[in-house]
Amino acid sequence: MKILITGSTGLLGKALIETADRNYEIVATYLGNYDIDDNYQIKYKKLDTRDKAGYEYLFRDFKPKVVIHTASIGSPDYAEKNKEITWDVNVRGTQNILYICERFDAKFIYISSNGIYDGNKAPYGEEDEAKPINYYGQTKLEGERIVQKAKTPYAIIRPILMYGWPHSFERGNIVTFALSKLEKCEVVNAYDDVYLNPLFNRSCAEAIWKVVKEEKYDVFNIGGAERVTIYNLIQEAACAFKLNQDLIKPVQQGFFNELVKRPSDTSYKTEKMEKGLGIKPLSLKEGLCIMKEIRQ
């Protein structure tokens, strides 16, 4: 099967490539000032989702059967300061790829976000009302609305906060940032009033590959097993990697002076993920243990 993955060098894209079935033929698009070598299974191509003509050419040449659209601007603060480019990437970029999927009869998997929820009525199931409280969340919800009108089979995947090993040339995540500081014996401040059920990136990839293999084209909230605070998450990471937990200090929202407000509790119900995809959510200990084992 031919698969196209956009945003392939991000945390989720990396996990998708690492866990892909060997029988898949994959073209992986990305943006960045670096080059990645192809291999027998994966062909990398620099291509911006705003480049509609470029993607049309790629579709004509490669003819993917499934597109996994992970490409997105994911920083709420960046989105707030750069609304035009964020809308162009998160909304118009999604429109571009979906339109071409419809023309070339390709199935579409859209990666959304827990940022579509306001954080006031957790835990959230797939049918609960989406009420984003910042511009980033608005763009991801608008992407969902566009996809829901698709003329081709589609799935909407809503990962919650993910952790795992990123590429060295890509930005880290909340766990890798904390580990880096703890390894240098630096203090880590972490919110103890923000709740979620953190998700190992390979677990999210597993869910997406289940959608592809079993054609479960639907909406899924994807999360880990436990509802914890950011502070709890960093504590567990320090324990798994045998680092000094005394360096982790609990703080409250507002401590980091972020530009925009984040929801305080977007933890998920995982019943649909478990029943619909047959995937048991990983505990934090399990996910962090795997992360430690595969450290590169």
Secondary structure, 3 states (H helix, E strand, C coil): CEEEEECCCCHHHHHHHHHCCCCCEEEEEECCCCCCCCCCCEEEEECCCCCHHHHHHHHHHHCCCEEEECCCCCCHHHHHHCHHHHHHHHHHHHHHHHHHHHHHCCEEEEECCHHHCCCCCCCECCCCCCCCCCHHHHHHHHHHHHHCCCCCCEEEEEECCEECCCCCCCCCCHHHHHHHHHHCCCCEEEECCCEECCEEHHHHHHHHHHHHHHCCCCEEEECCCCCEEHHHHHHHHHHHCCCCHHHEEEECCCCCCCCCCCCCECCECCHHHHHHHCCCCCCHHHHHHHHHHCCC
